[in-house]
Amino acid sequence: MPVARLRGSNLAYDEYGTGDPVVMVTGTGAPGRMWRTHQVPALTRAGHRVITLDNRGIPPSDPCPDDFTLDDMAADIAALIEHLGAGPCRVVGYSLGAIAVQELLLARPGLVRQAVLLATSGRTDALTGAMTAAELELVPEGAKLPPRFRAYVQALQNLSPRTLNDEESLRDWLAVLELSAVDLSGVRGQLGLQLIPDRRAAYRRIRTPCLVIGFADDLVVRPHLSREVARSIPGARYTEIPGCGHYGYLENPAAVNAAITAFFTGRTP
């Protein structure tokens, strides 16, 4: 995995395929390889050069400093695009990554041709605030939840009822989640970025063509929050994928990939 020295920090990334570049930005605590199973193959088949990155706080990228902000996260994405000579390019962001992309569209619009915003929001609502505050309280105490318990909580938070009620599929999910449990102390800087002011008025200045994708059964970022973002960005399209929780890009990757590639080619998703 290449590591670039950008803005005084090390930022790790990977590249796949050739063609028009697509930069993919992950959510809280997630490595860039999360895109590798489903989205990278679909986009490379569609003729794209796919660039994934490990946001600061995800090794081997550097940790987040104490004063790390959402603007810094957006600036990291911009610096990587410029370092690779990829701009103007398409950008896909998921959850916290999508919120950072929204700030990128405001700060550096010339770097982005089109943007896809998965499970995004433009404000911190009461439930998101409570969830983030609870996780931040665990970090100073050095609490390390048992991986099996953490997997159970993640499944309830992030999977749809359809998946939770499919016992064979759920067993597979629980095994994966248990093995990939995130150490909250390592992503404290990212956790704090989830607490954002209401940015919907600012998004009215965005002129980049955007597709917002919500997941109908998402309990982490309820789809009405994503619809708010789509309504705030002039000309943005919105599509909602049924039968998916917050991990919709993994629960129904075919639908997500079809929506992304249709948007990139100018077709209605």
Residue pairs with C-beta under 8 A, 6 or more apart in sequence:
1 12
1 13
1 14
1 54
1 60
2 12
2 13
2 14
2 15
3 10
3 11
3 12
3 13
3 60
3 61
4 10
4 11
4 12
4 13
4 80
4 83
5 11
6 76
6 79
6 80
6 83
7 72
7 75
7 76
7 79
9 56
9 61
9 62
9 76
10 60
10 61
10 62
11 53
11 54
11 56
11 61
11 62
11 76
11 79
11 80
12 32
12 53
12 54
12 58
12 59
12 60
12 61
13 32
13 51
13 52
13 53
13 54
13 80
13 84
14 32
14 33
14 36
14 51
14 52
14 53
15 49
15 50
15 51
15 84
16 36
16 40
16 44
16 49
16 50
16 52
17 40
17 43
17 44
17 47
17 48
17 49
17 50
18 49
19 47
19 48
19 49
20 47
20 48
20 49
20 89
20 90
21 48
21 49
21 50
21 51
21 84
21 86
21 89
21 90
22 43
22 48
22 49
22 50
22 51
22 89
22 90
22 91
22 92
22 264
23 51
23 52
23 53
23 77
23 80
23 81
23 86
23 89
23 90
23 91
23 92
24 32
24 35
24 39
24 40
24 50
24 51
24 52
24 53
24 91
24 92
24 93
24 94
24 97
25 53
25 55
25 77
25 91
25 92
25 93
25 94
25 97
25 98
25 100
25 101
26 32
26 34
26 35
26 52
26 53
26 54
26 55
26 58
26 94
26 95
26 96
26 97
27 94
27 95
27 96
27 97
27 98
27 119
28 95
28 96
28 187
28 190
28 191
28 193
28 194
29 57
29 58
29 182
29 184
29 186
29 187
29 190
29 191
30 58
30 94
30 97
31 54
31 58
32 52
32 53
32 54
32 58
33 52
34 250
35 50
35 52
36 52
37 250
37 253
38 249
38 250
38 253
38 256
38 257
39 50
39 92
39 249
39 253
39 256
39 257
39 260
40 50
40 52
42 253
42 257
42 260
42 261
43 50
43 257
43 260
43 261
44 50
46 261
46 264
46 265
48 90
48 264
49 86
51 80
51 84
51 86
51 89
53 61
53 76
53 77
53 80
54 60
54 61
55 61
55 73
55 76
55 97
55 100
55 190
56 62
56 63
56 64
56 68
56 72
56 73
56 76
56 189
56 190
57 63
57 64
57 68
57 186
57 187
57 188
57 189
57 190
58 186
58 187
59 186
63 186
63 189
64 187
64 188
64 189
64 190
65 189
66 189
68 189
68 192
68 193
69 193
70 99
70 100
70 103
70 193
70 196
71 103
71 107
73 96
73 100
73 103
73 193
74 100
74 101
74 103
74 104
74 107
74 108
75 107
77 91
77 100
77 101
77 104
78 104
78 107
78 108
78 111
80 86
81 87
81 89
81 111
82 111
87 110
87 111
87 112
88 110
88 111
88 112
88 113
89 111
89 112
89 113
90 112
90 113
90 114
90 115
90 116
90 264
91 101
91 104
91 112
91 114
91 115
91 116
92 101
92 115
92 116
92 118
92 260
93 99
93 100
93 101
93 102
93 115
93 116
93 117
93 118
93 120
94 118
94 119
94 249
95 118
95 119
95 120
95 220
95 221
95 246
96 190
96 193
96 194
98 117
98 118
98 119
98 120
99 120
99 121
99 122
99 193
99 194
99 196
100 193
101 112
101 115
101 117
102 115
102 117
102 120
102 122
102 199
102 203
102 206
102 229
103 199
104 111
104 112
105 112
105 115
105 206
105 208
105 210
106 202
106 203
106 205
106 206
109 206
109 207
109 208
112 208
113 208
113 209
114 208
114 209
114 210
114 211
114 263
114 264
115 208
115 209
115 210
115 211
116 210
116 211
116 212
116 213
116 259
116 260
116 263
117 210
117 211
117 212
117 213
117 226
117 229
118 213
118 248
118 249
118 256
119 213
119 214
119 215
119 218
119 220
119 221
119 226
119 246
119 248
120 212
120 221
120 225
120 226
120 229
121 128
121 196
121 221
121 225
121 226
121 228
121 229
122 196
122 198
122 199
122 200
122 203
122 225
122 228
122 229
122 232
123 196
123 197
123 198
123 199
123 200
123 225
123 228
124 132
124 194
124 195
124 196
124 197
125 222
125 225
127 222
128 194
128 195
128 220
128 221
129 195
131 220
132 191
132 192
132 194
132 195
135 184
135 191
136 188
136 191
136 192
138 145
138 184
139 184
139 185
139 188
139 191
142 185
143 184
144 183
145 153
145 181
147 178
147 179
147 181
148 174
148 178
150 177
150 178
150 181
150 182
151 174
151 177
151 178
151 181
152 174
154 177
155 164
155 170
155 173
155 174
155 177
156 164
156 219
157 219
157 220
157 245
157 246
158 219
158 220
158 245
158 246
158 247
159 170
159 173
159 245
159 246
159 247
159 251
160 215
160 216
160 217
160 243
160 244
160 245
160 248
160 251
161 217
162 217
162 243
162 251
163 169
163 170
163 173
163 245
163 251
164 170
184 191
200 228
200 229
200 232
201 232
203 229
203 232
203 233
204 232
204 233
204 234
206 233
206 234
206 236
207 234
209 235
209 236
210 230
210 233
210 235
210 236
210 237
211 236
211 237
211 238
211 239
211 259
211 260
211 263
211 269
212 226
212 227
212 229
212 230
212 233
212 236
212 237
212 238
212 239
213 226
213 238
213 239
213 240
213 241
213 248
213 256
213 259
213 260
213 269
214 221
214 223
214 225
214 226
214 227
214 238
214 239
214 240
214 241
215 223
215 240
215 241
215 244
215 245
215 246
215 248
215 251
216 223
216 240
216 241
216 242
216 243
216 244
217 242
217 243
217 244
217 245
218 244
218 245
218 246
218 248
219 245
219 246
220 245
220 246
221 246
223 240
226 238
226 240
227 238
227 240
229 236
230 236
230 237
230 238
231 238
237 263
237 268
237 269
239 259
239 269
241 248
241 252
241 255
241 256
241 259
243 251
243 252
244 251
244 252
244 255
245 251
248 256
249 256
258 269
259 269
260 269
262 268
262 269
263 269
